Amino acid sequence: MEQNKRSGRDAKRSYWGDHIAGWKQSGLSQQAYCRKHQLSLSSLAIGGAGSREAGTTKHAFTR
C-alpha cells in the first residue's frame, strides 16, 4: 500500500516537474503556457510547489 502511495507521488512530481521545465523553456508567460496545455494557473502553481528543482524558490509560479 505504501509503495502505491509513493509511486503516485513520484508520478505527480514527474508530471509537474515536466510542466515546470516546459514552461521555463517555452518563453511563454505562465498564463499562456497554462492555456496552451489546458492547465489552470492555480493547479500549476500548487502542483509545481512540490516539484521544485535545486536552486529555485519554493513557489516557482506567480501571477
C-alpha positions in Angstrom: 0.0 0.0 0.0 2.8 2.5 0.9 4.6 1.6 -2.3 1.4 2.6 -4.3 1.3 6.0 -2.5 5.0 6.6 -3.2 4.7 5.7 -6.9 1.7 8.0 -7.1 3.6 10.9 -5.6 6.6 10.2 -7.8 4.3 10.3 -10.9 2.8 13.7 -9.8 6.3 15.1 -9.2 7.4 14.0 -12.6 4.2 15.4 -14.2 4.6 18.8 -12.6 8.4 18.8 -12.9 7.9 18.3 -16.7 5.5 21.1 -16.9 7.7 23.5 -14.9 10.6 22.7 -17.2 8.4 23.0 -20.2 7.2 26.4 -19.1 10.7 27.7 -18.3 11.9 26.6 -21.7 8.9 27.8 -23.6 9.5 31.5 -23.1 5.7 31.9 -22.6 4.1 33.6 -19.7 2.6 31.3 -17.1 -0.9 32.1 -18.2 -0.1 31.4 -21.9 1.6 28.1 -21.0 -1.4 27.0 -18.9 -3.8 28.0 -21.7 -1.8 26.1 -24.3 -1.6 23.0 -22.2 -5.1 23.2 -20.8 -4.0 23.7 -17.2 -5.3 26.1 -14.6 -2.8 28.6 -13.4 -3.6 27.7 -9.8 -3.2 24.0 -10.2 0.1 24.5 -11.9 1.3 26.7 -9.0 0.1 24.2 -6.4 1.4 21.2 -8.3 4.7 22.9 -9.1 5.3 24.0 -5.5 6.0 20.3 -4.6 8.2 19.7 -7.6 10.9 22.3 -7.1 14.3 22.0 -8.6 17.5 22.7 -6.8 18.2 26.3 -6.6 14.7 27.5 -7.3 12.4 29.3 -4.9 9.7 27.5 -3.1 6.9 28.8 -5.3 8.0 28.8 -8.9 4.9 30.4 -10.2 3.4 33.8 -9.6 0.5 35.7 -11.1 
